[in-house]
Amino acid sequence: MNCPRCLSDDTYICREGKEKGNLVWTMYYCNTCEFNWRDSEPETTLNPELRPPAFQLDPTRLEDFEVFIPPLKH
């Protein structure tokens, strides 16, 4: 499955949710942009054409995004 955020095909299944032995959802992880999503998400998350453009990433420009680690609250 391609990543809905950056369209990369470098993804893998990282979890499967089961209920009474039946598969109810699958969680995917994108190695390119580090996005996680379940196949049970709404179409506005899964379909890049329905996602707001502000939430799409260009995988050739990932270095433009600063790493932010929030301060710990004690």
N, C-alpha and C positions, 0 to 999 in steps of 0.2 A: 504494500500500500504506500502511495506517495504521501509525503507530509502535507497536510492542508495549509501549513503556515509558510513553508519555503519551497514546496513542490519537489523536494529532494526524494530520490528513491532509496536513499541510504537509511532505511528504517528497519526496526525489528519489533517483534512481539515481546513485551517485557512482563506482562501479567495477563492472566485470564481469570475472570470472575465466574465462579460456578455456584449454582444453587441446586442442592439435591442431586449432584452429579451432572447437571446440565450446564453447558456453557451459556452464560447470559450476557457477557461482554468481554471484549478483548482490548487490552491497553497496548498502545504502540509508543515507541520512542524514536525520535529522529536524531541520528548522529551528527547531522549537519548543523541544526539550529537548537538542539536540545529541547524540543517541544514534545510534550506527552499528551496523548489524547486517547479516548475510548471510542470504539466504533458505535457506541450508543449515544454519542453527543448529537445535538441538534444539527440539522443541515447548515445552519448559519455558522457553525464551527467547522464542519467537515468539507463543505463545498467552497473552494476558493473564490468562486464567482459570487457567492453570497456573503462572504466575509467582508467586513469593512476594510478598505484599502490600508488604513492605518495599522492594521494587525497583520498584514502580509509582510514577509521579509524577502529581500533579495539575497540569496546565499553568497553572491559574489561580493557583498558589502558588509558582511558580519563584523568586520573590524571597526566599522563606524559606530558600533554600539558599545558603550562603556560598561564595564562590569561594575555593578553596584551591590555592595554588601551593607545592609542596614545595620546601624549600631544595636548592640544588645541592650535590652532594657532589664535592669536589675530590680 
